[in-house]
């Protein structure tokens, strides 16, 4: 399984070079941008805030929509993703963390952890709330079906250009930006809260991840839907959930609770046991 993942990982990256061969147009760029935003949102609102942290409730039908769209991002199925992410929070930046830069190094935390074969199978004991749904188990087992379906759709819309830009480039972009939360957001940024890990807030990552870059805020209260606390901490995923709540698609959104006093400003850029890092 690890060899297959590595071959596909390399093949997808090499396929990005086809951007220099296939025709380009604004239509194709729009397809790539749409695919990026849609699938990034499916990861942030679906895989992360819903499946991993249950920060809101929704219908079983919309749950399936979130799961299907998330699976098209080529980051495995929702049960696998949620299981490893919950384990990350339980052991964050300890030797038992799934992807800690502190213990495994930057490359391992970014992509190495899912390429080395040691995380192909997840211990499902921490996702019993998810495994009871046969449709989610089906997506985890047949994760390539949504991926192929999305690739075919991109080809149908834009031909070879649609496949390269709309599927390949968009998929790789979503993958690396998502992985940046595991790696960059634990080494680069500021710290508002004195959490027992290296999590950091990073405005640049927050822009490209639709709000996930407010990572120190998230680790302080992991099961709430909102990660951007201040008015200037833009959290597009949270805003979208409020809109969906207003029209009845989602409900019971978990909001933040009053918290302990944040770190003093002078200490807010330093991770536990580390020298201050640039904001």
N, C-alpha and C positions, 0 to 999 in steps of 0.2 A: 504493500500500500504506500509506503514511504517513497519507494522508487517511482511509482506512478505519479504521486503528488509532485515530486521533484521534476520529473520530465514535463508535466503539464505546466508547472510554474515557469520553467525555462522557456518552453514553447510559447506560452502566452506573452512573455516579455520580448522574445525575439519577433513575435508576430506584430508587435508595435512598430517595427521598422517598415512595415507595409504602408505606413502613412506617407512615405516618400514615393510610393508607387501608385496608389489608388487616387482617383479624382477627388478633389476637395471642394466643398461648397458650404454656404451658410446653413443649408438644410442639414447637412451631415454634422456640422458643428453643433447645431441645435439638438440633434438626436443624441450626440455624445453627452452634451450638458444635461439634457433631460434624464438620460439613463444614469448619469452620475448622481444627480440630486434624488431621483426616485429611489434608487437602491441604497444610497447612503441613508436616506430617511428610513427605509425599511430596516436597516441595521440599527440605527439609533433609536427609533420609536418602537420597532418591533423586537429584534433580537436582544437589544440591550435593556431598554426601559420596561418593556412588557414581559418578554419571556424570561429574562435573567432576574429582573428585580420586581416584577409584578407591581409596577408603580401606578397602574390604573387597570380598570376592567373594561371588557368589551364582549361582543357576542362571539359565539363559536365560529360564525361565518367570517367575521372580520379578522378573527385570530388566524384563520386559514389564509386569508389574503396577506396578512403580515408575514406569515411563515413562507408562503410561496414567493413573494417578492424578495424576501431576505435570502432565500436559497438561490435566486438568480445571481446574487452577488458573488457566488463561487467561494463562500466561506463556510461550507458544510451546512448541515441541517440545523434547525432551531434548538433541538434537544442537545445535540453535541455542543453547540456554541454556548448555550446557557449553562450547561454543566461545568465546563471549564471556566467560564467567567465567574460563576459563584464560588468555585474553588479558589480563583485568583483573589477574590475579596476576603475569603476566610483566611488565607495565608499571605496576604499582600506584602511583597518585598521581604519575605522570609525565604529560607532555603526550599520550602515546599511550594512556593509560588510557581504557577505555571509559566509565567513569562516576566521575570523580574530582571531589569537591567543591572541591579545591584549584585545579583548572584550569578546570573547567566551571561551577562554581557549584552551589549546593544543589539548585535545581530540576532542572538537567540531570542531576545524579547520582541524583536520586530517581526521576524519571519521564521527564524531557525526552529522555534519550538514546535511548529506544526509541520515542518519539513523533515525532522529527524526520525519520525516514525514512532516516537514514544508517547504521542498523544492521539494516535489514530482512534483509539477507543476510549470513551468516557465512562467513568463510574456513575451509573444512572441513579444511585441512591439519593443524590441531592436534587433530583429533578422528577420526583414522583408525581408532582402536580402536572407535569407535562406528558409523561409517558402514558398516562391513562387515555390520551387521545390517539386513536389509531391513525388519523390523517397526518399527525405530526411524526409519528413513527414511520409512516410511509415515506414522507419527505426526507427524513434522515437516512432511510435505507436507499431511496431512489433519488438522491440529490441531483443527479445529472439531468433528470428530466426537465425541471424548470430552467436549468442553465441552457440546455440545447434549445428549448422552446424560445427563450429570449434571444439567443443567437440567430435562430431562424427568422424571428420577427424583425430583427435589425437588418438581416439580409433582404427580407421581403420589402422593407421600406427603402433601403438605400443601396441594395446590391453589395458588391465587394466593399465599397466605401462604408456602407452602413455596418457591415460586419466588423471591419477593422476599427472604425472610430466609435460606433455605437455600442459594440460589444467588447472588443479586446481592450482598447485604450480606456474606455470607461470602467471596465472591470478592474484593470490593474490600478487605476487611480483610486477607486474606492478601497481596494485591498490595502494599498500602502498608506493611505490617509487613516483608515481604521487602525492599522497596525501602529501608526504613529502615536496613538493614545497609549498603547502598551509600552512603547519605548520612549519616545520624546517626552510625553506627558509625565514621565517619572524621573526625568533628568533636566528638563528645561522649562523654566517658568517661575511663578511666584507661589507662595504658600500662605493662604489666609488662616488655615486651621492647623493645629498641631496634631495631625493624625499620626498613627503609628506606622507610617509608610512614607514613601518618597513622592507621593502624588503632588502634582503641581497644576496651577491654572495657567493656560497658555491661550492668549487671545487669537493668535494666528490659527492654531489648531481648531479653536472654537468656530471660526468662520468656515473652514473647509469641512468640519464634521457636524455642522448644523447645531452646535452647542455643546458637544462632548468635550471640548477643550477645557471647560471649567472643571478640571478633573479633581483638584483638591476639594472643591466644593462637593463634588459627587462622593468622594470617599468619606467625607464627614457625615453625610446622610445618604447612603447609597440607594435606599428604597423609595426616594421621592422622585417625582417626575421632573422637577425643575432643577437645573444645574447652574444656570446663570442667576446669581443672587441680586447684584446691583443692576440699576436700570441700564447701564452701559454694557453689561455682560449679556450680549445677544445670544439667545437660545431658541433658534428657529424650530427645533423639534418640540420644545415645550409649547411655543405659541401655536403650532399646528395641532397639538393635542387639545388645547383650549378651544380651538375652532371646531374640532371633531366632537368635543364634549357639548358645545353649544347646539350642534345639529343632531345630537343623540347617538353618534357612532361609538363613542367611548364614554365612560362614566367613572365616578369615584376616583378621581385623580388624587393621588397622594401629594399633599403640599408640605413644604418645609416647616419644621417646628423651631421654636426659639432655641438658640444654640449658646454654648459657652462662649466666653469672650475670645475673639480671634487673637491670633498672634500679634504682638507689637510690630509696628511697621518695620523696624530695624531687623527683626528676626523673620519676617514673613517670606524672605527669599531663600531661607536655608532649610534644607531637608534634614531629618534627624541624623546627627553624626556627620554632617557634611558642611563644607564651606558654602557661603551664600552663592547663589547662581544668578545670572542676569535675568531680569524680568522680560 
